[in-house]
Amino acid sequence: MRGTHRILTTIVALLALQLGSLVAPAYACGCGAMIPTADQRIGVDREESAVHWDGRTETVVMRFDVHGNASQAAWIMPVPRRADVTLGEPELFDALDRLAAPEQRDRTYFWPRTGDWPFDTGHGDGSAAGAPPPGASGVGVVGRERLGPFDVARLTATDPKALGTWLRTHGFALPERLTDALQPYVERKWEYVAVRLAPEEEHTVLRGELTPLRITFGSSELVYPMRLSRLARSSQSLGLSILSERRMEPRSAIGGNAPEVTFAGRIDRPDGAVARLAGDRPVHLTVLEQDFPHPERIDDDHHLRAVADTPYRRVEYTDRLLTVAGGIPVWLLTVGGGLFLAALLAVRVARRRPAPGTGVRSAA
């Protein structure tokens, strides 16, 4: 009886834990903190950002791929100086993907593999600025505007608690532990871009790729805010495309896996959405991928530095069976030729052997 009671208690506890995870807000955003309302969930499957820096001004274009059941959510992005916010171009990321696409090469192999004759079973899938001083409340409102599905507030603050109070009062949810995480930015006198994602159609769920947002601010160094991501509940993935005069890389991993460069090269003639972000002069493109399996270990923002302009492009191989003469496998010709030669040699050896019963007999 006592054992049965323990089992029931354990099951109830697990159910309660699971239920709590369903209704608890999910904090996930590589450059800020994505915050739904208290009874909804939202998570960021992937964050992609394109960054242009000319030595004085930095522009960040951010796109999120989200899931969950939230119809409203908010995130906060600290910036070192006054920011201008506009909508970004979705086609920018497609253009950058084309520029940084891996090189495709064929690679042949000799012996047949699964899916090749005679191992083919027929079931292959065929896939191959100067800020206004904060008011008496400790928060200064630089501006507030509606941009498509975004309600954007640009703020200054001298007190993170006052900032949290202002945000909650004006429809931007902010948990207490995020308020504490803002303290380092308050001490450095950074400003804030608060974004409330509210679809124009009421009760529309936020899901899939959201409209990109473009944020421009002055900066004497190339910095990508990441510190608030330590509040994320699940692992994070960051894709960062950097357009600058030099190849740029992070100074450290800031608590995540080592950043991986997937492309580095000079773009001689930017055009389209890329030119509208970086201008039409030659520019270096560096594409980084980084995973954060344990977001709570993130201990800083990404500070990027110029490195040697060594070009790099990933290579993706397509393995193909080595064939000749319109598709005849080389291994088949080799094996068949070997068998033919072996048979021919056997015939010659057999012809040279004396017939049974022949030969010289000794005298009695």
C-alpha positions in Angstrom: 0.0 0.0 0.0 2.8 2.4 0.9 4.6 1.6 -2.4 1.4 2.3 -4.3 1.0 5.7 -2.5 4.6 6.7 -3.5 4.0 5.8 -7.1 0.8 7.9 -7.2 2.5 10.8 -5.6 5.3 10.7 -8.1 2.9 10.6 -11.0 0.9 13.6 -9.7 4.2 15.5 -9.2 5.3 14.8 -12.8 1.9 15.8 -14.2 2.0 19.1 -12.2 5.5 19.8 -13.5 4.4 19.1 -17.1 1.4 21.3 -16.7 3.6 24.1 -15.3 5.8 23.9 -18.3 2.8 24.3 -20.6 1.6 27.5 -19.1 4.9 29.1 -18.0 6.3 31.8 -20.4 9.3 30.8 -22.4 12.1 33.3 -22.6 14.0 32.8 -25.8 15.7 35.4 -28.0 19.3 35.7 -28.9 19.4 39.4 -28.8 16.8 40.2 -26.2 14.1 38.5 -24.3 10.9 37.2 -25.9 8.1 37.4 -23.4 4.5 36.2 -23.9 1.6 36.9 -21.7 1.4 34.9 -18.5 -0.9 32.1 -19.8 0.8 31.6 -23.2 4.0 30.2 -24.6 6.3 31.3 -27.3 9.7 30.0 -28.3 12.3 31.1 -30.8 13.3 28.1 -33.0 16.0 30.3 -34.7 17.2 33.8 -34.7 18.8 35.3 -37.9 20.4 38.6 -37.9 22.2 40.6 -40.6 24.6 43.3 -39.3 26.2 46.1 -41.1 28.9 48.3 -39.4 30.9 51.0 -41.1 33.0 52.0 -38.1 30.6 54.5 -36.7 27.0 53.2 -37.3 25.7 49.8 -36.8 22.5 48.4 -38.3 20.9 45.1 -37.2 18.2 43.4 -39.2 16.6 40.7 -37.1 14.2 37.9 -38.1 12.7 35.3 -35.7 11.2 31.9 -36.5 8.8 31.3 -33.5 6.4 28.7 -32.3 3.8 28.5 -29.5 0.3 29.7 -28.9 0.9 33.3 -28.1 -1.1 36.1 -29.8 1.0 38.8 -28.2 4.6 38.9 -27.0 7.4 41.4 -26.3 11.2 41.5 -26.3 13.7 44.0 -25.1 17.0 44.8 -26.9 19.6 47.0 -25.2 21.6 49.3 -27.6 24.6 51.5 -26.8 23.2 54.7 -28.3 20.0 56.2 -29.7 18.3 53.8 -32.1 16.1 54.3 -35.2 13.7 51.4 -35.9 12.0 50.5 -39.2 10.8 47.3 -40.8 13.4 45.2 -42.6 13.3 43.4 -45.9 12.5 39.6 -45.8 14.4 39.2 -49.1 17.6 40.3 -47.5 18.1 37.0 -45.9 17.4 35.1 -49.1 20.0 37.2 -50.9 22.6 36.6 -48.2 21.9 32.8 -48.3 22.6 32.9 -52.0 25.8 34.7 -51.6 27.0 32.4 -48.9 25.7 29.2 -50.4 28.1 26.2 -50.1 30.0 25.1 -53.1 28.6 21.9 -54.6 31.0 19.2 -55.7 30.7 15.6 -56.9 32.7 12.9 -55.2 32.9 9.4 -56.6 33.3 6.1 -54.9 34.3 2.7 -56.3 32.5 -0.1 -54.5 28.6 -0.1 -54.5 26.7 1.1 -51.4 23.2 0.6 -50.2 20.9 1.9 -52.9 23.3 0.9 -55.7 22.9 -2.3 -57.8 23.0 -5.1 -56.6 22.1 -3.7 -53.2 19.2 -1.6 -54.6 16.0 -2.8 -53.0 13.8 -0.3 -54.9 12.9 1.6 -51.7 15.4 4.5 -51.9 13.9 8.0 -51.1 15.8 9.7 -53.9 16.6 12.7 -51.6 19.8 13.7 -52.0 23.2 60.4 -30.1 22.3 62.3 -27.0 19.4 60.8 -25.1 16.8 62.9 -23.4 17.2 62.5 -19.6 14.8 60.1 -18.0 11.8 61.7 -16.3 10.9 61.6 -12.7 9.9 58.0 -13.0 13.5 57.0 -14.1 12.4 56.3 -17.6 12.6 58.5 -20.7 10.5 57.9 -23.8 12.5 58.7 -26.9 9.6 57.6 -29.2 6.9 55.1 -29.8 5.4 54.0 -33.1 3.5 51.2 -34.8 5.5 49.3 -37.5 3.4 46.6 -39.1 2.8 43.9 -36.4 5.2 45.7 -34.0 4.5 48.2 -31.3 8.0 49.8 -30.8 9.1 52.0 -27.8 12.5 53.5 -27.6 13.5 54.2 -24.0 16.2 55.5 -21.7 16.4 54.4 -18.0 18.4 55.0 -14.9 16.7 52.3 -12.9 15.9 48.8 -14.1 12.9 48.5 -11.7 11.4 51.7 -13.0 11.9 50.4 -16.6 10.1 47.2 -15.7 7.2 49.2 -14.1 6.9 51.4 -17.3 6.9 48.4 -19.6 4.3 46.5 -17.6 2.1 49.6 -17.4 2.2 50.1 -21.2 1.6 46.5 -22.2 5.1 45.1 -22.3 5.4 42.2 -19.8 8.7 42.0 -18.0 9.5 39.4 -15.3 11.4 40.3 -12.2 14.5 38.3 -13.1 14.8 40.1 -16.5 14.7 43.4 -14.6 17.7 42.4 -12.7 19.5 41.2 -15.9 19.2 44.8 -17.3 21.3 46.2 -14.5 24.6 46.0 -16.4 23.1 48.0 -19.3 21.7 50.6 -17.0 25.1 51.1 -15.4 26.7 51.6 -18.9 23.9 54.1 -19.8 22.6 52.1 -22.7 19.2 52.7 -24.2 16.5 50.2 -25.0 14.3 49.1 -27.9 11.1 47.5 -26.5 9.0 45.7 -29.1 5.6 44.3 -28.6 4.5 41.8 -31.2 0.8 42.3 -31.7 -0.7 41.0 -35.0 -3.1 43.4 -36.6 -5.8 40.7 -36.7 -6.9 40.0 -33.1 -6.2 36.6 -31.6 -3.8 35.7 -34.4 -1.2 33.2 -33.2 2.5 34.3 -33.6 4.0 31.4 -35.6 6.7 30.9 -38.2 8.9 33.6 -39.6 8.1 37.1 -38.3 8.6 40.3 -40.3 12.2 41.4 -39.9 12.9 44.5 -37.8 15.7 46.9 -38.7 17.5 48.8 -35.8 20.2 51.4 -36.5 22.4 53.0 -33.8 25.8 54.6 -33.4 28.6 52.4 -32.1 32.3 52.7 -32.0 32.7 48.9 -32.1 30.7 46.1 -33.6 28.7 44.7 -30.8 25.8 42.2 -30.8 23.7 42.2 -27.6 23.4 38.7 -26.2 23.5 39.0 -22.4 19.8 38.8 -21.9 19.7 35.4 -23.7 21.0 33.8 -20.5 17.3 33.8 -19.4 16.2 31.4 -22.2 14.6 28.1 -21.0 15.9 26.0 -23.9 19.0 25.8 -26.1 19.5 28.7 -28.6 20.7 28.9 -32.1 22.1 32.0 -33.7 22.8 32.8 -37.3 24.8 36.0 -37.8 25.7 37.6 -41.2 28.1 40.5 -40.9 28.8 43.0 -43.6 31.8 45.2 -42.9 35.0 46.5 -44.4 36.9 43.5 -43.0 36.2 39.9 -42.0 34.8 40.0 -38.5 34.7 37.3 -35.8 33.6 37.2 -32.1 36.3 37.8 -29.5 35.0 34.8 -27.5 32.3 32.2 -27.4 30.6 34.1 -24.4 29.4 30.8 -22.9 28.2 29.0 -26.0 29.8 26.5 -28.4 32.7 27.9 -30.5 31.3 30.1 -33.3 31.6 28.5 -36.7 32.4 30.5 -39.8 30.4 29.1 -42.7 31.3 31.8 -45.2 33.8 34.6 -45.5 34.5 36.5 -48.7 34.4 39.8 -50.5 31.2 40.9 -52.2 32.5 43.2 -55.1 29.1 44.4 -56.3 26.3 44.3 -53.7 22.9 44.8 -55.1 19.2 44.6 -54.1 18.5 44.3 -50.4 22.2 43.8 -49.6 23.1 47.1 -51.2 20.2 48.9 -49.4 21.8 47.7 -46.2 25.5 48.0 -46.8 25.7 50.3 -49.8 26.9 49.5 -53.4 30.7 49.5 -52.6 32.7 46.3 -52.1 32.1 44.8 -48.7 33.2 41.7 -46.8 30.5 39.2 -45.7 31.2 36.9 -42.8 28.5 34.3 -41.8 28.6 32.8 -38.4 26.6 30.0 -36.7 26.6 29.4 -33.0 24.7 27.1 -30.6 24.1 27.8 -27.0 23.1 24.4 -25.4 23.2 26.1 -21.9 22.0 29.7 -22.3 22.4 30.3 -18.6 26.2 30.3 -19.2 26.1 33.4 -21.5 28.1 36.0 -19.7 28.5 38.9 -22.2 27.5 40.5 -25.4 29.3 39.5 -28.7 32.1 41.9 -29.3 33.5 41.4 -32.8 36.9 42.2 -34.2 38.6 42.3 -37.5 40.7 39.3 -38.6 42.7 38.3 -41.7 40.5 38.5 -44.8 41.0 34.9 -45.6 38.1 33.7 -47.9 36.2 30.6 -46.9 33.3 28.7 -48.4 31.8 25.4 -47.2 31.9 22.6 -49.6 29.0 20.1 -49.9 29.8 16.8 -51.6 27.4 14.6 -53.6 28.7 11.1 -53.6 28.2 9.2 -56.9 29.1 5.7 -57.9 32.1 5.8 -60.4 30.8 4.9 -63.8 31.9 5.0 -67.5 30.4 4.6 -70.9 26.9 5.9 -70.1 26.5 4.5 -66.6 28.4 1.2 -66.4 29.8 0.8 -62.9 33.6 0.7 -63.0 33.6 -1.9 -60.2 31.5 -4.2 -62.4 33.9 -3.9 -65.3 36.9 -4.4 -63.0 35.4 -7.5 -61.4 34.1 -8.8 -64.7 37.4 -8.3 -66.4 39.2 -10.0 -63.5 36.9 -13.0 -63.7 37.4 -13.2 -67.5 41.2 -13.1 -67.1 41.0 -15.8 -64.4 38.9 -18.0 -66.6 41.2 -17.5 -69.6 44.2 -18.4 -67.5 42.5 -21.5 -66.2 41.9 -22.6 -69.8 45.5 -22.1 -70.8 46.8 -24.0 -67.8 44.4 -26.9 -68.5 45.6 -27.1 -72.1 49.2 -27.4 -71.0 48.5 -30.3 -68.7 49.3 -33.8 -70.2 46.3 -36.0 -71.0 45.6 -38.8 -68.5 47.4 -42.0 -69.4 50.1 -40.3 -71.5 53.8 -40.0 -70.8 56.9 -42.2 -71.0 56.8 -45.6 -69.3 59.9 -47.1 -67.7 61.2 -50.4 -69.1 60.4 -53.6 -67.1 
